[in-house]
Amino acid sequence: MIRPDLHFHSTASDGVFSPTELARLLQKADVTCISLTDHDTMAGLPEMTGAAYDRGLAFIPGLEISTEGETDVHILGYGVRHDDQKLLSLLHSMEEERVHRFFSMGKKLEALSMPLPLDEVFSQAGKSIGRPHLARAMVKAGYVASVPEAFARFLGRNCPAYIPRENIPASRAVRLLRECGAIPVLAHPGLLHWPMERLLPLLNVWQDAGLLGMEVYHPAHQGEYPVWDRLARKRGLMVTGGSDFHAENDGRHGNLGDTVPFWPSAMEDAWALYSLARKNNR
């Protein structure tokens, strides 16, 4: 039986477990079909491929691209090739921007009397560094009690240490993923907190650019799964889902396998995605 989790993160971006450790945890959670979707990097995919094979897990190589700047639209890409030069070129420019943003936000925290060992944090996290790394360092330093508190008081949008991201159009990411033979999927649309009159016209634009799916079964959508499921299927979009796992019980995301009990068509939907990804990569 297929039990999917198609959205989680490793130490290659802002997760706390390596791909090998994640494979062990996924097997323990009785998840059988998986996709590692690190933020703006494919660095963890080779290790995840081997770890998934060793544990008999069906694996779809993926990533999550941050687009639209302050609007914060995330596009999941499934069936990516970790050596695709077009995609690597975009990700390299995004990594450089992430590094600059990380150190700039660190300087803002220092000005707020919260200095952090930025070089040490960066050396441990690598180029796919982000706000969660700063938040964890703030907890370790005793400035805040938790990662959610760090975001709510200092690192979230309109907070004193926040710096906006570069604006990459979602349509550009969608087109690029299609050019690379990957499957672009809109991640957790409920987290946009947009009324339908705003979302639907943009869905038209993104579908015209090549969007093929929508992440329906995400922890943020609990209580609204039927709404998002109907919308996706009505528009002819593939249905996906995942925990968005970063760390165990972190207060901001789900735990591995969390969405499976709420996803009645999980086997069929995951198989459709897995089959198309394999077909596109032949």
Residue pairs with C-beta under 8 A, 6 or more apart in sequence:
1 32
1 267
2 32
2 33
2 58
2 266
2 267
2 270
2 271
3 30
3 31
3 32
3 33
3 257
3 260
3 266
3 267
4 31
4 32
4 33
4 34
4 241
4 242
4 260
4 263
4 266
4 267
4 269
4 270
5 26
5 29
5 31
5 33
5 34
5 35
5 241
5 242
5 243
5 245
5 256
5 257
5 259
5 260
6 33
6 34
6 35
6 37
6 60
6 62
6 76
6 78
6 215
6 240
6 241
6 242
6 270
6 273
7 35
7 37
7 62
7 64
7 76
7 187
7 215
7 218
7 240
7 241
7 242
7 243
7 244
7 245
8 15
8 22
8 34
8 35
8 36
8 37
8 242
8 243
8 244
8 245
8 246
8 256
9 15
9 36
9 37
9 38
9 39
9 64
9 244
9 245
9 246
10 17
10 18
10 19
10 22
10 36
10 38
10 44
10 48
11 17
11 18
11 19
11 44
11 125
12 19
12 36
12 38
12 41
12 43
12 44
12 126
12 128
13 38
13 39
13 40
13 41
13 44
13 128
13 130
14 38
14 39
14 125
14 128
14 129
14 130
14 131
14 132
14 133
14 246
15 22
15 38
15 245
15 246
15 247
16 246
16 247
17 25
17 247
18 44
18 47
19 36
19 44
19 45
19 47
19 48
19 51
20 47
20 51
22 36
22 48
22 51
22 256
23 34
23 48
23 51
23 52
23 54
23 55
23 57
24 51
24 55
25 256
26 34
26 55
26 57
26 256
26 257
27 55
27 56
27 57
29 255
29 256
29 257
30 257
31 57
31 256
31 257
31 260
32 56
32 57
32 58
33 57
33 58
33 60
33 270
33 271
33 274
34 52
34 57
34 58
34 59
34 60
35 59
35 60
35 61
35 62
35 78
35 242
36 44
36 45
36 48
36 59
36 61
36 62
37 62
37 63
37 64
37 76
37 77
37 242
38 44
38 63
38 64
38 128
39 63
39 64
39 66
39 128
39 130
40 63
40 64
40 65
40 66
40 91
40 94
40 95
40 98
40 128
41 63
41 91
41 95
41 127
41 128
42 61
42 63
42 80
42 82
42 87
42 88
42 91
43 82
43 126
43 128
45 61
45 63
45 80
45 82
46 82
48 59
48 61
49 59
49 61
52 58
52 59
53 59
58 274
60 78
60 79
60 273
60 274
60 277
61 78
61 79
61 80
61 81
61 82
61 277
62 76
62 77
62 78
62 79
62 80
63 76
63 77
63 80
63 91
64 74
64 75
64 76
64 77
64 187
65 74
65 75
65 76
65 77
65 90
65 94
65 168
65 173
65 177
66 72
66 74
66 94
66 165
66 168
67 73
67 74
67 75
67 168
67 169
67 170
67 172
67 173
68 167
68 168
68 169
68 170
69 164
69 165
69 166
69 167
69 168
70 157
70 164
70 165
70 167
71 192
72 165
72 191
72 192
73 170
73 186
73 192
74 186
74 187
74 188
75 170
75 173
75 174
75 177
75 184
75 185
75 186
75 187
75 211
76 184
76 185
76 186
76 187
76 213
76 215
76 240
77 87
77 173
77 177
77 180
77 182
77 183
77 184
77 185
78 182
78 183
78 185
78 213
78 240
78 273
78 277
79 181
79 182
79 183
79 276
79 277
79 278
79 280
79 281
80 87
80 177
80 180
80 182
81 87
81 180
81 181
81 182
81 281
84 180
86 176
86 179
86 180
87 176
87 177
87 180
87 182
90 168
90 173
90 176
94 166
94 168
95 127
95 128
96 127
97 165
97 166
98 127
98 128
98 129
98 130
99 122
99 127
99 129
101 163
101 165
102 118
102 122
102 129
102 130
102 133
102 134
103 118
103 122
104 163
105 131
105 134
105 155
105 161
105 162
105 163
106 116
106 118
106 134
108 160
108 161
108 162
108 163
109 115
109 116
109 134
109 138
109 154
109 161
110 116
112 154
112 160
112 161
114 138
114 141
114 143
114 154
116 134
116 137
116 138
116 141
117 137
121 129
121 133
121 134
121 137
122 129
122 133
125 133
131 151
131 155
132 147
132 246
134 150
134 155
134 161
135 144
135 147
135 150
135 151
135 155
136 147
138 144
138 150
138 154
139 145
139 146
139 147
139 150
143 150
144 150
144 153
144 154
146 251
147 250
147 251
147 252
148 251
148 252
151 159
151 252
152 159
153 159
154 160
154 161
154 162
155 161
155 162
156 162
170 202
170 206
170 209
171 205
171 206
171 209
173 184
174 184
174 206
174 209
174 210
174 211
175 209
175 210
177 183
177 184
177 210
178 184
178 209
178 210
178 212
181 280
181 281
182 277
182 280
183 212
183 213
183 238
183 273
183 276
183 277
183 280
184 210
184 211
184 212
184 213
185 211
185 212
185 213
185 214
185 215
185 238
185 240
186 203
186 206
186 211
186 213
186 214
186 215
186 237
187 215
187 218
188 215
188 218
188 220
188 221
188 244
189 199
189 214
189 215
189 228
190 218
190 220
190 221
190 224
190 228
191 218
191 220
192 199
203 211
203 235
207 235
207 237
211 237
212 237
212 238
213 232
213 237
213 238
213 239
213 240
213 273
214 228
214 231
214 232
214 235
214 237
214 238
214 239
214 240
215 240
215 241
215 242
216 225
216 228
216 229
216 232
216 239
216 240
216 241
216 263
217 225
217 239
217 240
217 241
217 242
217 259
217 262
217 263
217 266
218 241
218 242
218 244
218 254
218 259
219 243
219 244
219 253
219 254
219 258
219 259
220 244
221 228
222 262
225 262
225 263
229 239
232 238
232 239
233 239
238 269
238 272
238 273
238 276
239 265
239 269
240 269
240 270
240 273
241 259
241 263
241 266
241 269
242 259
243 253
243 254
243 255
243 256
243 257
243 258
243 259
244 253
244 254
245 253
245 254
245 255
245 256
245 258
246 252
246 253
247 253
248 255
249 255
260 266
263 269
